[in-house]
Amino acid sequence: MNDMQRLASGSTAYHAGAAAEEAVERHYLQHGYTLAHRRWRGRGGEIDLVLRRREAVVFVEVKKSSDFARAAQRLAPAQIRRLLLSAEDFLGREPKGALTECRFDVALVDASGACSILRNALGQG
């Protein structure tokens, strides 16, 4: 792959990811959530979407692929650790700190743009 092909591929992936995040954001907004941050950066890295519903904070990792199963496979353990570190940073800035009600969702987006939300994907119960 030459430099031009690599640039075009990277640009396509970036725009596809941004479109997936926008679709997921619309889904949450239609269900009564408000957007707190898009691509929030903490010490662990980036959280795709941070939303609020009443006093609860919802951290959302968006994964896009040709189908939901492939999208789900793209969430690696190292990425989960980085997400948790960044969420810890975010909660440290909240008035209730670590006592803030929160959950971690994973939003899967397929090639057609359809979304499947895995609520509390990193929690228990």
N, C-alpha and C positions, 0 to 999 in steps of 0.2 A: 504494500500500500504506500503510495507516495504522499508527500506532504499535503497536497491539495485534497486528495481523497480523505486523508485523516481529518483535515479541517472540516470538510463537508460532513463527514460522519459525526464528528463531535457536535457540530452545529445542529444537525438533525436530532441527535439524542437529547441535547439541551432543550430544544423546542418541544419535543415529544414529552419530556419530563415536565416542562412548564405547563403544557396543555393538560396533562394528567392531574397536576396539582390544582389547576383551576377548576377542573371537573369535580374533584373531590371537595374543594372549597364550596362550590355551588351546592353540592349535596348537603353539606353540614348547614350552610346558611338557610336552606329551604326547610331544615328540621329544627330551626330555632336557636342555633348556635351563633355566636358572634366571633369574628376573626380578631385575635389579639396580635398575632405576628405571622408573617410569611417568611420562611427560611431564616428562623431565629438562630443565631450562632452563640453557642456556649463553649466552655472549655473542652468539651468532648467532640464538638463538631456542630453540624447543622440539624435543626429539627424542621422538617418540611412545613408543617402547619401547627400553630398553637391557637386553640379555640377556647371559648368560654361558654358555659351554660350555667346561668345563675352564679354560684360561687365556685363551681368546679372548673378545673383546667383540663383540657384534653390535648394531649400531644399526639400528633398524627404523622406517621411515616408512610409516604406514598411510594408504591412499587408498581411499575408499569412493565408489561411484557405482552407477548402474543395472546396469552390466556391467563386466567387467574392462578392456576397451579404453578406456572413458570414464574409469575410475579411473586408468589409467596416464597418460592425457592431462593429469591434474590436477597432475602433478609438474612444476613450472616451474623453469627454470634458476636464478632468484633464490632459490627455496626450497632447491635443492640446495646453493648457496653457504652459506646460513644453516645448513643441516644440517652441512656440513663444518666450519664455524667452531665450532659447538657441540660436535661430536665432538672437535675439537682441544682444546677446554677440558676435556672429560671425560678424555681420554687424558693430559692434563697432570697429572691428579691420581692417575693409576695409578702403581704402583711402577716399571714399566718405561717410563713416559712414552710417547713417540711410537713406541717399539719394541714396544709391546703389540700382539699379534696382534689384528686386527679386520677386520670387513667391514661393508658397508652393504647391507641388504636393503630391498626395497620390497614391502610386503604389499598386494595388491589385494583388495578385498572387494566382492562384487556385492550386488544388492538382496535376494537370498535369504540372505545371510550367509556364502556360500561364500568361501573364501580361496584365493588363488593367490600363492605366495611367489616373488619374483624374487630369488634368492640372489646376493649380490655384484653387485647392480644398478649400483653406481657404481664398481665396480672394473674391473680388466682381467683377461682370461682367465677 
